């Protein structure tokens, strides 16, 4: 009887456990032993849902967990929590593992036939004075969310104040600003960029800033944080920039993430410009036959620019895991790449983008035209119609769609999916104008805002081609 092969997974969240689960569907324990190593205490949870748990939209941490450790173990996956991998030895097909019972020792070697690296991303935490003070919180893991909730409850019960400063105005920053507003805090958002949401062009980011200010969220741009000020008790009391200080009872960091690939780098595995692991279409690490990687620790192909790109999203991570698990399980699957679609909200403002920004299109050497239109989410005469801005980029001469950004109220954000499909299909803006989209006054104007932008972009392409 043949000996079962061993699959070792580093990381127990979206990519790692999707890979383990899919491989188990295809191969039983007698054919494939699966060991999953997770340094934290949770698995298969939605990190994207943490701001909504903090804000009270999600009642309990358990609601964010798709599958518990016990459920994974019932499927014959040897899941080991509070277990850290400290070294990779690719040439020897083994990893060094340290668990809570090792007492801080060097750990033990664990061999593998297939290794899956799903180490995720680490939040940026600048080395500023006071950054590690009590009251400064990151929001990346379930433990982070629980710690922040406990701090919020302590602050609220002590009635020392409800002043919060959010450092960073990306997705996590604006979502945490909303969560804190919902809990009754006076919120200041500080960001070093020209406008919030650098995943948008500045002209669209300005719309987000204006809306946030209108909601009572003090939003300060071009404000680089220089220090976190503390009181005699060691707790945070203010955040300083070069120009001012902002009082705070607590601080939330939303400065983005970087791939967690320190071990991979030390092991000599190939990394891209952002520090993410480079893989082939099967999610196999380039140059390594039996090492796979997926999730927030990898770079993948951008289908619009043709370049490798790091985008940390759970949607991609789960797909990566499905592909990896299928291939290890004896099937065949590939991950073709992404177009960079994302959607978020702050209070009732919806923010979405897909494809390239102007700066990204220039960096890729593309010539393009841009148009911006203002429309409404429903027929203008129908109750509840709200304004919506759509910006569209199209390639010069060819008219190929390059990117779309949307900022608006209810009904705006998910319209970006139409553009994402058009990008994936390499459609031109002229082709988009004939898309047969659903229409009724409660849902859309006669011409959907995305199609209005496509018509205007088509005209801009024609004008550009005439010169």
C-alpha positions, 0 to 999 in steps of 0.5 A: 500500500502506497504511503500517503503524501503530506501537504503542509499549509502555513496559515489557517485563513482564507487561502490556506484553509480553502486549499486544504479543504479543496484538496481533502475533497479530492483525496482522502486521508489514506492518499493525502495527509493534511497539516495546517499550521496557524499561529493565531487562535482563529481560522477561516474568518472574514477579516473584511468584516471586522470593522462591521463587528466593531461598529455593531452591524455584526453582533459577535465574532463567531458570525465572522467565522466560516468554519471553526477549527473543530469543523476542519478537524472533522474533515481529517485536516490536522489543524494546529493552532498557536503554532508558528513556522520559523524557518523554511528549508525548500531544498530539504522539503521541510519547515521548522515549527514551534508551538506553545509547548516548546517554551521558546525553543528552536522548534522541530522540523516537519517534512512535506511533499507539498507546501502551501504558503498562505501567510497573508499580509502584515499591517504597516506600523511605522516606527514613530514615537509612542506608536506602541502606547496603550490605546493604539490599535491595528485592525488585521486579525480577530484578536485585533478586533477583540482588543479594540472592542474591549478598549472601546468599552473601557473608554466608554464606561470610564466616560473619559471621552469619545475622541478617536483618531484614525491614521490612514484613509484607505479601505480600513481607515474609512470603514473604521471611521464609520464604525467609530462614528456609529459608536458615538465617537468624534472622529478625525482621519489623518492621511498623508496623501493629497486626498483620501482613498489613494485607490482612487484618482485624486479628483474622485478622492476629493468627493470622498473627503467632501462627503466625509466632512459632511458626515461630521468626520474631520478629514485632514489630508497631506498630514504625515503623522510624526508621533503619538503623544501619551499621558503620565499613565502611558495611554495615548492622548493625542496624535501629532503631525508636522502642523498640529496635534489632535486629541485622542482617547484611542487611535486606530491604524489603517495604513495598509498592508504588505505581504508577509513573506519574511520566511520566503525571502530568507529561503530564497523564494522569488518575490515581486516589487511589492514583496509578494511571492511570484507564482505561475498560473497554477499558483505554484511558486515560480521555480519550485515544483512542490511549493504553492502560495496564495492569498495576501502574500502573493502578487498576481497578474493584472489583466489590464496592465499585464504586470504583476500586482499585489492586491490583498482581498479575501475574494482572491485568496479563496480562489487561490486556495481553490486552485492550489487545492485542486492541483495538489488533489490531482486535478487541474486549475489555474488563476488567470489574474485580476482586474483590481475590483474593490468596493467599500463604504463610509456611512451612506457613501459607496466607493468602488473602483476597478482596473487602472488609475491614471497613475497606473495607466501612465506607469504601464506606458498606456495612452488614454482618455478620461471622462467623468459624469454625474448621474443618479442611482435611479430615474431622476423622478423616482423617490430616493434617486441619489447623485453618483459620479462615474469616472472612466479611462479608455485607451487612446485610439483603440477605446479599450476600457482601462478603468472605472471609479464610482462614488455615490450613495445607495446603489452606486457601489456594485455597479462597478461589477459591470465594468469589471466584467467588461475589463475581463472581456477586454471590451471597448467603451463603444461595445459597452454602450450596447450592453443590455442592462436591466432597467426600471425606474426604481433601479436605474435611469433609462441610461445606466450611469456606467453606460453614460460614462461609456458613451462619453468615453467613446466620444472622447476616444473619437476626438482623440483619434482625430488629432 
